[in-house]
Amino acid sequence: MTIRVMLVDDQVLLRTGFRMVLAAQPDMEVVAEAGDGVQALEVLRSTDVDVILMDVRMPHLDGVETTRRICGGGQPEGAPKVLILTTFDLDEYAFSALKAGASGFMLKDVPPSELLAAIRSVHSGDAVVAPSTTRRLLDRFTPMLPATAGEPARPELERLTDREREVLLLVAQGLSNGEIAARLVLSEATVKTHVGRILTKLSLRDRVQAVVLAYETGLVRAGGAGA
């Protein structure tokens, strides 16, 4: 099955580079491009897209609001998956895009092999939260997000066992399943089972939403420490 990809970025040179990388893949096809969110929404009305590579900072309509309009804060059936591409130092609202329904984020200077793997993962229904950058991104940007201030704690957190709560804390700090397994002296399969149960108990779509929830509820504070 060919993955239909849309590129949304106001920098033509970047779109050209991404298009060249994707064109070399037998299972991917760039079916559309847009220079801002307004154009992207217009194109989506007449083009079937599986995965959108979405910039954050664009004129007219930025990537956060565009993602919100596409995903509605979740992942409606049939809607394309959104993968945020951020420069990190400039894109203070990448975290907000995850809240808006994006399936993950990657840095724009990510190696091509990792970008391709991320597109395939998102297309298959998984979330892509780059473990090496999650903690730095959230530590820096969470205090800047007024939408997270004063929100009541989720009573669903009480459904978690002590071990599940421990796993959630480590997920929120940007650790991969393998790193969590090493930290807790568990098998990676066991960690994956715990993560699945956490998502089910908290009615979360994916790992991205688990990270967002942990910060919003104060389970993890900016700085990465547990509450």
BAFI-3210 file (N, C-alpha, C; in Angstrom, 3 decimals, decimal comma, padded with zeros to 6 digits):
// residues 227
n [1|2|3|4|5|6|7|8|9|10|11|12|13|14|15|16|17|18|19|20|21|22|23|24|25|26|27|28|29|30|31|32|33|34|35|36|37|38|39|40|41|42|43|44|45|46|47|48|49|50|51|52|53|54|55|56|57|58|59|60|61|62|63|64|65|66|67|68|69|70|71|72|73|74|75|76|77|78|79|80|81|82|83|84|85|86|87|88|89|90|91|92|93|94|95|96|97|98|99|100|101|102|103|104|105|106|107|108|109|110|111|112|113|114|115|116|117|118|119|120|121|122|123|124|125|126|127|128|129|130|131|132|133|134|135|136|137|138|139|140|141|142|143|144|145|146|147|148|149|150|151|152|153|154|155|156|157|158|159|160|161|162|163|164|165|166|167|168|169|170|171|172|173|174|175|176|177|178|179|180|181|182|183|184|185|186|187|188|189|190|191|192|193|194|195|196|197|198|199|200|201|202|203|204|205|206|207|208|209|210|211|212|213|214|215|216|217|218|219|220|221|222|223|224|225|226|227]
n.u [000,841|000,570|001,713|000,129|001,340|001,316|002,886|003,354|004,529|006,033|008,418|009,811|012,145|012,651|010,402|010,954|013,259|012,255|010,405|012,043|013,361|011,215|010,238|011,979|011,196|009,570|007,103|005,857|004,284|004,262|001,497|000,427|001,015|001,468|001,730|000,913|-001,426|-004,035|-004,039|-003,515|-005,843|-007,663|-006,691|-007,017|-009,697|-010,172|-008,339|-007,075|-005,366|-002,925|-000,886|000,290|002,998|003,705|004,530|005,120|005,314|003,894|002,655|-000,580|-002,229|-001,296|000,551|-000,468|-003,184|-004,142|-003,778|-005,534|-007,980|-008,053|-007,895|-009,531|-008,845|-008,582|-008,504|-010,201|-012,073|-010,805|-009,549|-006,508|-003,281|-001,273|002,000|004,140|006,687|009,341|011,513|012,362|013,903|012,557|009,835|007,523|004,986|004,690|004,021|001,391|000,285|000,360|-001,537|-003,663|-004,174|-002,226|-000,172|002,394|005,819|008,732|012,137|013,227|015,738|016,082|017,515|017,106|016,337|015,111|012,970|011,477|010,847|009,252|007,066|005,982|005,329|003,403|001,466|000,658|-000,738|000,534|002,002|004,404|006,752|009,544|011,925|014,395|014,054|011,693|011,582|013,148|011,722|009,169|009,832|010,726|008,581|006,083|005,450|004,716|002,230|-000,885|-003,262|-002,936|-002,945|-004,348|-006,133|-008,323|-007,330|-007,238|-009,585|-009,312|-006,706|-006,506|-007,138|-004,916|-002,395|000,301|002,615|001,913|001,561|004,161|005,379|004,060|005,073|007,719|007,387|006,418|008,679|010,121|011,306|012,006|010,333|012,246|014,188|012,718|012,228|014,820|015,326|013,406|013,892|012,517|010,966|010,899|008,544|006,772|006,706|005,532|003,011|002,120|002,029|000,019|-002,190|-002,334|-003,083|-005,583|-007,014|-007,032|-008,342|-006,986|-005,614|-003,022|000,561|001,477|-000,682|-000,631|001,731|001,116|-001,087|000,117|001,665|-000,250|-001,879|-000,199|001,116|003,625|005,996|007,169|010,516|010,721|010,353|008,612|005,354]
n.v [-001,201|002,170|005,038|008,027|011,195|014,510|017,644|020,352|023,397|026,578|027,062|026,638|025,350|023,491|021,845|020,797|019,302|017,360|016,150|014,946|013,024|011,391|010,565|008,635|006,376|003,267|002,853|005,238|008,344|011,669|013,494|015,987|019,490|022,387|025,841|027,066|026,947|027,609|027,079|024,354|023,263|023,807|022,261|019,719|019,276|018,168|016,174|012,989|012,100|010,464|010,893|013,866|016,048|018,508|021,863|024,244|027,068|029,248|031,522|033,228|030,880|028,994|025,928|024,745|025,575|024,696|021,940|021,475|022,010|019,996|017,653|018,052|018,029|015,413|012,251|011,914|009,381|008,383|010,792|012,439|011,553|013,599|014,712|016,561|018,814|020,323|023,090|023,250|025,182|027,465|026,932|027,332|026,344|023,699|021,701|022,379|021,685|018,930|018,530|019,349|017,254|016,086|013,354|013,118|014,380|015,578|016,629|019,056|018,601|015,906|012,698|011,294|008,535|008,201|009,955|008,750|006,337|007,335|008,363|005,996|004,723|006,437|006,275|003,656|003,789|004,237|006,391|009,003|010,034|011,612|010,211|011,305|014,021|014,717|015,318|017,668|019,418|019,569|020,373|022,933|024,260|023,759|025,540|027,796|027,502|028,562|027,137|024,902|025,630|025,552|023,499|020,895|017,949|014,718|012,341|009,787|009,024|007,752|005,190|003,865|001,432|001,271|000,561|001,124|003,852|004,593|003,828|005,578|008,044|007,812|007,553|010,100|011,551|011,165|008,702|005,756|002,584|000,571|001,859|002,363|-000,247|-001,074|000,684|-000,074|-002,704|-004,652|-006,670|-005,600|-006,199|-006,412|-003,782|-002,591|-003,738|-002,569|000,129|-000,007|-000,683|001,601|003,539|002,547|002,617|005,350|006,341|007,257|008,217|007,660|007,435|010,038|011,586|010,608|011,683|014,413|014,512|013,799|016,044|018,083|017,455|017,720|015,525|015,129|017,644|020,665|020,340|017,784|016,250|014,010|014,544]
n.w [000,000|-000,881|000,794|001,050|001,019|002,298|002,054|004,129|004,395|004,581|003,378|000,368|-000,451|001,577|001,310|-001,189|-000,668|001,154|-000,540|-002,454|-000,916|-000,113|-002,581|-003,404|-002,162|-002,391|-001,242|-000,767|-001,655|-002,652|-002,674|-002,507|-001,824|000,275|001,154|003,449|006,221|005,378|002,624|002,817|004,033|002,036|-000,107|000,977|000,764|-001,670|-002,081|-001,328|001,499|003,475|005,429|006,886|006,695|008,787|009,164|011,834|012,226|010,152|007,624|007,580|008,434|011,082|011,883|014,202|014,547|012,111|012,358|014,471|013,233|011,372|012,878|015,065|017,766|018,310|016,718|014,163|012,450|009,371|008,918|007,920|009,273|011,322|011,332|013,107|012,207|013,651|014,454|016,973|018,688|017,940|017,718|019,766|020,064|019,406|021,209|021,766|019,340|019,479|021,423|019,931|018,301|016,737|015,647|016,448|016,743|015,100|014,763|012,358|011,328|011,364|010,650|007,364|007,361|009,851|009,648|007,598|008,846|010,881|009,458|008,440|010,839|011,983|010,016|010,342|012,644|015,030|017,542|017,311|019,340|019,756|021,712|022,508|022,451|023,686|026,501|026,754|025,106|026,344|028,950|028,490|027,228|028,475|030,719|029,288|028,286|028,502|028,442|029,976|032,561|035,771|035,269|036,269|038,078|036,606|037,471|036,527|036,800|039,185|038,634|037,871|038,590|041,000|039,629|036,964|037,130|037,648|035,255|033,509|034,373|033,512|030,761|030,238|030,697|028,487|027,937|026,072|025,398|025,687|027,252|029,553|030,365|031,030|033,149|035,056|035,364|033,806|031,226|027,793|026,520|028,649|029,541|027,314|027,486|029,880|029,085|027,160|028,786|030,361|028,467|027,774|030,237|030,759|028,642|026,348|023,178|022,251|022,820|022,717|023,723|026,306|027,340|027,208|028,975|031,423|031,995|031,967|034,160|036,247|037,128|036,225|036,518|034,907|034,160|034,583|036,878|039,068|040,423]
ca.u [000,000|001,330|001,347|-000,044|001,893|001,173|003,898|002,833|005,646|006,125|009,731|009,787|013,355|012,463|009,442|011,655|014,130|011,439|009,801|013,073|013,588|010,047|010,059|012,864|010,626|008,550|005,803|005,407|004,056|003,835|000,316|000,000|001,858|000,843|002,662|000,377|-002,566|-005,222|-003,889|-003,592|-007,243|-008,317|-006,243|-007,560|-011,099|-010,261|-007,212|-006,978|-004,027|-002,777|-000,012|000,701|004,165|003,194|005,350|004,364|005,302|003,561|001,770|-002,025|-002,782|-000,140|000,377|-001,258|-004,598|-004,456|-003,900|-006,771|-009,121|-008,033|-008,066|-010,556|-008,363|-008,460|-008,128|-011,433|-011,913|-010,626|-008,738|-005,075|-002,447|-000,402|003,314|004,692|008,126|009,660|012,915|012,521|014,272|011,660|008,430|007,029|003,647|004,654|003,288|-000,022|-000,143|000,108|-002,848|-004,678|-004,473|-001,114|000,259|003,767|006,656|010,131|012,912|013,410|017,047|016,117|018,056|016,040|015,861|014,202|011,755|010,717|010,310|008,182|005,901|005,396|004,744|002,189|000,477|000,162|-001,556|001,339|002,393|005,852|007,256|010,982|012,345|015,562|013,703|010,439|011,745|013,617|010,642|008,115|010,376|010,847|007,378|004,885|005,057|004,249|000,932|-001,946|-004,353|-002,693|-002,956|-005,581|-007,040|-008,474|-006,693|-008,120|-009,829|-008,924|-005,362|-006,639|-007,319|-003,620|-001,656|001,549|003,565|001,471|001,860|005,606|005,662|003,569|006,040|008,896|006,955|006,312|010,023|010,729|012,006|011,423|009,985|013,484|014,821|011,889|012,473|016,121|015,213|012,567|014,295|011,393|011,128|010,290|007,164|005,983|006,514|004,557|001,710|001,752|001,661|-001,294|-003,200|-002,448|-003,868|-006,975|-007,627|-007,171|-009,062|-006,071|-005,418|-001,675|001,630|001,525|-001,686|-000,203|002,713|000,392|-001,896|000,983|002,060|-001,428|-002,448|000,794|001,766|005,004|006,134|008,248|011,749|010,752|010,194|007,282|004,675]
ca.v [000,000|003,414|006,066|009,313|012,203|015,921|018,498|021,682|024,201|027,787|027,119|025,796|024,534|022,365|020,931|020,126|018,298|016,263|015,460|014,109|011,878|010,513|010,031|007,481|005,250|002,582|002,803|006,591|009,255|013,014|013,750|017,382|020,412|023,665|026,764|027,516|026,170|027,898|026,288|022,932|022,901|023,858|021,093|018,500|019,093|017,422|015,244|011,975|012,120|009,576|011,505|015,244|016,595|019,854|022,866|024,949|028,514|029,568|032,686|033,068|029,924|028,202|024,484|024,343|025,752|023,811|020,589|021,441|021,948|018,695|016,554|018,342|017,694|013,963|011,668|011,427|008,288|008,824|012,010|012,146|011,670|014,779|014,606|017,913|018,991|021,546|023,463|023,185|026,434|028,537|026,556|027,189|025,788|022,313|020,952|022,658|020,915|017,573|018,596|019,569|015,989|015,556|012,021|013,134|015,466|015,285|017,815|019,186|018,094|014,476|011,925|010,788|007,204|008,353|010,591|007,733|005,402|008,028|008,415|004,654|004,433|007,231|005,721|002,380|004,053|004,495|007,777|009,213|011,043|011,381|010,130|012,130|015,444|014,947|015,968|019,042|020,214|019,800|021,156|024,331|024,896|023,577|026,736|028,846|027,140|028,930|026,163|023,839|026,170|025,513|022,431|019,939|016,653|013,724|011,256|008,523|008,652|006,863|003,821|003,268|000,781|001,964|000,297|001,860|005,272|004,707|003,760|006,821|009,085|007,652|007,894|011,558|012,118|010,953|007,432|004,755|001,349|-000,115|002,572|002,123|-001,637|-001,116|001,435|-000,791|-004,121|-005,399|-006,938|-004,567|-006,627|-006,071|-002,331|-002,313|-004,111|-001,526|001,330|-000,269|-000,610|003,016|004,213|002,072|003,105|006,807|006,672|008,058|007,708|007,168|007,847|011,500|012,075|010,240|012,684|015,667|014,379|013,783|017,422|018,897|017,149|017,939|014,272|015,510|019,084|021,135|019,976|016,340|015,557|013,554|015,374]
ca.w [000,000|-000,972|001,764|000,375|001,925|001,954|002,665|004,446|004,899|003,767|002,744|-000,826|-000,500|002,480|000,688|-002,283|-000,067|001,661|-001,674|-003,068|-000,032|-000,151|-003,934|-003,571|-001,430|-003,188|-000,562|-000,450|-002,761|-002,285|-003,505|-002,399|-001,070|000,595|001,776|004,731|006,658|004,567|001,410|003,162|004,240|000,728|-000,873|001,593|000,366|-002,930|-002,203|-000,291|002,104|004,635|006,432|006,597|007,379|009,073|009,831|012,864|011,994|008,762|007,516|007,353|009,408|011,491|011,940|015,359|014,246|010,992|012,923|015,260|012,313|010,708|013,834|016,053|019,092|018,408|015,438|013,554|011,506|007,999|008,822|007,777|010,465|011,232|011,946|013,228|012,031|014,379|014,606|018,427|019,349|017,548|017,660|021,126|020,100|018,944|022,232|021,548|018,172|019,943|022,073|018,902|017,647|015,949|016,062|016,918|016,265|014,805|014,427|010,920|010,909|011,626|009,528|006,483|007,751|010,987|009,151|006,869|009,837|011,592|008,573|008,406|012,155|012,111|009,084|010,872|013,815|016,214|017,774|017,268|020,260|019,748|023,113|022,804|022,499|024,406|027,799|026,558|024,530|027,320|030,061|028,100|026,722|029,277|031,477|028,387|027,719|029,437|028,425|030,935|033,915|036,531|034,874|037,346|037,921|036,029|038,426|035,922|037,242|040,331|038,137|037,595|039,657|041,303|038,553|035,786|037,384|037,506|033,825|032,910|034,696|032,664|029,400|030,179|030,722|027,187|027,815|025,194|026,109|026,041|028,366|030,741|030,764|031,706|034,401|036,022|035,319|033,254|029,806|026,972|026,256|029,833|029,512|026,263|028,045|030,846|028,339|026,570|029,841|030,744|027,436|027,874|031,474|030,722|027,399|025,546|021,829|021,998|023,733|022,721|024,669|027,655|027,744|027,423|030,198|032,596|032,281|032,248|035,468|037,284|037,492|035,993|036,433|034,035|034,821|034,461|038,141|039,395|041,393]
c.u [000,874|000,799|001,299|000,316|001,636|002,228|003,322|003,937|005,771|007,476|009,783|010,990|013,228|011,491|010,105|012,545|013,356|010,846|010,801|013,335|012,437|009,870|010,908|012,318|009,520|007,162|005,268|005,241|003,607|002,699|-000,131|001,019|001,067|001,856|002,177|-000,873|-003,816|-005,188|-004,058|-005,037|-008,004|-007,964|-006,879|-009,017|-011,229|-009,158|-007,202|-005,534|-004,013|-002,000|000,374|001,957|003,895|004,215|004,487|004,225|005,103|002,662|000,315|-002,682|-001,663|-000,480|-000,473|-002,752|-005,021|-004,660|-005,197|-007,989|-009,198|-008,431|-009,151|-010,142|-008,221|-007,970|-009,364|-011,160|-011,819|-009,795|-007,268|-004,353|-001,494|000,885|003,943|006,202|008,505|011,159|013,302|012,818|013,281|010,187|007,853|005,682|003,553|003,865|001,787|-000,555|-000,414|-001,248|-003,962|-004,996|-003,370|-000,665|001,717|004,535|008,067|010,835|013,150|014,754|017,201|016,731|016,920|015,475|014,866|012,892|010,876|010,092|009,144|006,914|005,207|004,723|003,419|001,089|-000,138|-000,660|-000,793|001,607|003,908|006,202|008,748|011,515|013,483|015,220|012,461|010,643|012,187|012,503|009,612|008,601|010,402|009,504|006,141|004,503|004,492|002,831|-000,189|-003,071|-004,166|-002,829|-004,335|-006,547|-007,131|-007,777|-007,708|-008,341|-009,429|-007,541|-005,415|-006,815|-005,991|-003,048|-000,380|002,561|003,192|001,753|003,351|006,001|005,231|004,531|007,252|008,575|006,948|007,669|010,802|011,472|011,260|011,060|011,232|014,179|014,043|012,127|013,783|016,048|014,475|012,891|013,094|011,725|010,444|008,833|006,251|005,700|005,461|003,145|001,216|001,297|000,282|-002,415|-003,415|-003,328|-005,341|-007,674|-007,896|-007,880|-008,231|-005,831|-004,056|-000,711|001,746|000,547|-001,322|000,804|002,018|-000,379|-001,033|001,417|000,865|-001,937|-001,465|001,440|003,261|005,051|007,214|009,556|011,851|010,517|008,782|006,672|004,634]
c.v [001,248|004,432|007,406|010,434|013,601|016,715|019,883|022,481|025,418|027,932|026,113|024,862|023,306|021,352|020,131|019,011|017,089|015,452|014,520|012,860|010,880|009,853|008,790|006,229|004,582|002,586|004,183|007,427|010,609|013,403|015,205|018,176|021,678|024,527|027,348|026,706|026,381|027,076|024,802|022,483|022,887|022,613|019,813|018,253|018,221|016,378|014,264|011,904|011,199|010,238|012,907|015,577|018,085|020,727|023,578|026,429|028,791|030,803|032,272|032,119|028,971|026,718|024,003|024,422|024,863|022,385|020,451|021,307|020,600|017,579|016,799|017,990|016,204|013,403|011,066|010,325|008,834|010,078|011,639|012,290|012,848|014,526|015,992|017,886|020,335|021,812|023,535|024,541|027,555|028,200|026,262|026,470|024,367|021,450|021,160|021,883|019,472|017,507|018,700|018,299|015,424|014,214|011,986|014,318|014,953|016,613|017,853|018,662|016,601|013,752|011,362|009,438|007,283|009,006|009,573|006,730|006,035|008,090|007,058|004,308|005,165|006,669|004,431|002,555|004,306|005,991|007,873|010,367|010,788|011,376|011,075|013,610|015,736|015,745|017,417|019,935|020,565|020,626|022,642|024,991|024,755|024,826|027,845|028,618|027,451|027,914|025,077|024,326|026,035|024,425|021,408|018,623|015,648|012,608|009,901|008,063|007,688|005,411|003,106|002,562|001,575|001,778|001,071|003,353|005,536|004,701|005,054|007,968|009,021|007,931|009,405|012,240|011,804|009,651|006,503|003,517|000,598|000,535|002,377|000,716|-001,751|-000,437|000,628|-002,280|-004,987|-005,757|-005,821|-004,904|-006,273|-004,576|-001,963|-002,654|-003,059|-000,261|001,162|-000,166|000,820|003,756|003,825|002,663|004,608|007,290|007,607|007,388|007,046|007,737|009,365|012,054|011,731|011,250|013,997|015,612|014,453|015,191|018,289|018,689|017,391|016,661|014,406|017,008|019,430|020,977|018,472|015,570|015,107|014,419|014,687]
c.w [000,000|000,035|001,046|001,348|001,388|002,723|002,892|005,129|003,998|003,084|001,587|-000,869|000,403|001,889|-000,430|-001,748|000,445|000,509|-002,334|-002,234|-000,137|-001,518|-004,175|-002,874|-002,238|-002,557|-000,202|-001,708|-002,223|-003,221|-003,455|-001,597|-000,787|001,329|003,085|005,052|005,828|003,281|001,698|003,316|002,918|-000,092|-000,336|001,216|-000,879|-003,110|-001,034|000,200|003,316|005,765|005,964|007,391|007,538|009,785|010,872|012,533|010,510|008,736|007,341|008,365|009,796|011,623|013,097|015,045|013,076|011,477|013,706|014,348|011,599|011,664|014,872|017,466|019,305|017,096|014,798|012,534|010,083|007,836|008,653|009,110|010,266|012,005|011,924|013,027|012,628|014,392|016,081|019,055|019,051|017,734|019,045|021,190|019,556|019,922|022,067|020,345|018,551|020,644|021,037|018,124|016,787|016,516|016,499|016,396|016,031|014,567|012,916|010,435|011,190|010,427|008,669|006,903|008,898|010,569|008,439|007,826|010,591|010,751|008,547|009,726|012,336|011,215|009,623|012,145|015,094|016,349|017,747|018,189|020,378|021,178|023,460|022,943|023,325|025,684|027,645|026,043|025,590|028,508|029,722|027,848|027,602|030,070|030,602|027,902|028,698|029,500|029,460|032,377|034,556|036,125|035,991|037,042|037,389|037,046|037,868|036,378|038,415|039,902|037,941|038,813|039,916|040,175|037,287|035,934|037,193|036,028|033,135|033,177|033,772|031,199|029,234|030,199|029,447|027,015|026,855|026,004|026,554|027,226|029,660|031,268|031,527|033,071|035,470|036,109|034,930|031,809|029,017|026,653|027,423|029,879|028,472|026,737|029,022|030,122|027,711|027,590|030,304|029,746|027,528|029,083|031,435|029,465|026,524|024,206|021,671|023,029|023,818|023,753|026,102|028,196|028,075|028,736|031,449|032,985|032,655|033,670|036,600|037,773|037,283|035,837|035,426|034,789|034,897|035,729|038,358|040,474|042,748]
res [m|t|i|r|v|m|l|v|d|d|q|v|l|l|r|t|g|f|r|m|v|l|a|a|q|p|d|m|e|v|v|a|e|a|g|d|g|v|q|a|l|e|v|l|r|s|t|d|v|d|v|i|l|m|d|v|r|m|p|h|l|d|g|v|e|t|t|r|r|i|c|g|g|g|q|p|e|g|a|p|k|v|l|i|l|t|t|f|d|l|d|e|y|a|f|s|a|l|k|a|g|a|s|g|f|m|l|k|d|v|p|p|s|e|l|l|a|a|i|r|s|v|h|s|g|d|a|v|v|a|p|s|t|t|r|r|l|l|d|r|f|t|p|m|l|p|a|t|a|g|e|p|a|r|p|e|l|e|r|l|t|d|r|e|r|e|v|l|l|l|v|a|q|g|l|s|n|g|e|i|a|a|r|l|v|l|s|e|a|t|v|k|t|h|v|g|r|i|l|t|k|l|s|l|r|d|r|v|q|a|v|v|l|a|y|e|t|g|l|v|r|a|g|g|a|g|a]
***
